[in-house]
Amino acid sequence: QSVLTQPPSASGTPGQRVTISCSGSSSNLGNNYVYWYQQHPGTAPKLLVYRNYQRPSGVPDRFSGSKSGTSASLAISGLRSEDEADYYCLAWDDSLSGWVFGGGTKLTVL
Amino acid sequence: EVQLVESGGSLVQAGGSLRLSCAASGFSFGSYWMSWVRQAPGKGLEWVANIKPDGSEKYYVDSVKGRFTISRDNAKNSLYLQMNSLRAEDTAVYYCAKDYFDNWGQGTLVTVSS
């Protein structure tokens, strides 16, 4: 049972827009930044969004992050086959004094 | 270019010990928080521990407190994870990551046999 709650799966067709949610509490998302990562099978995770909505250089603007209160979401527009991967949210938890990941969402591009 | 290269993973018996290393290059290692993150086979990511740039603060996930120790040598641009009293549930790929996990190593596999 992860501290941050994500749907286990999501899907969409090429060109569609998909959103992945991440729900937490006042001790994590309510008080700290959220980060999002993409992981393809057998590879290390890759940072997609940092500090709620900022994108590292090289990450397409098809990926966008937002946060409101104790919830956050990652939106992927113009879905492409290479977007099929696992996605994780992350935040610092003040009560646990540690970082907490969401359980991960497996995105399937139909 | 930032590079993080983990090493030290292997097969070990339950109750045994292992020391993981992470060699860093391409950035000012001594200026950043560093972390270890693990991923059990077929499972999600789990943060394990992190350490302040000067080594004065360390934090751990509850499941490894008292068994694992994170450390660093800024002169050698290296991060370490000493793992003692290993359990089957510690079996995972262990990644080192920089700062807010903006860069990751390729991971090293630790397998604990019971």
HADDOCK unambig.tbl for C-alpha pairs under 7 A between the chains (distance, minus, plus):
assign (segid A and resid 44 and name CA) (segid B and resid 104 and name CA) 6.52 0.50 0.50
assign (segid A and resid 44 and name CA) (segid B and resid 105 and name CA) 6.94 0.50 0.50
assign (segid A and resid 44 and name CA) (segid B and resid 106 and name CA) 5.72 0.50 0.50
assign (segid A and resid 47 and name CA) (segid B and resid 102 and name CA) 5.52 0.50 0.50
assign (segid A and resid 97 and name CA) (segid B and resid 59 and name CA) 6.98 0.50 0.50
assign (segid A and resid 98 and name CA) (segid B and resid 59 and name CA) 6.47 0.50 0.50
assign (segid A and resid 98 and name CA) (segid B and resid 60 and name CA) 6.77 0.50 0.50
assign (segid A and resid 98 and name CA) (segid B and resid 61 and name CA) 6.57 0.50 0.50
assign (segid A and resid 99 and name CA) (segid B and resid 47 and name CA) 6.13 0.50 0.50
assign (segid A and resid 100 and name CA) (segid B and resid 47 and name CA) 6.59 0.50 0.50
assign (segid A and resid 101 and name CA) (segid B and resid 45 and name CA) 6.52 0.50 0.50
assign (segid A and resid 101 and name CA) (segid B and resid 46 and name CA) 6.42 0.50 0.50
assign (segid A and resid 103 and name CA) (segid B and resid 44 and name CA) 5.81 0.50 0.50
assign (segid A and resid 104 and name CA) (segid B and resid 44 and name CA) 6.14 0.50 0.50
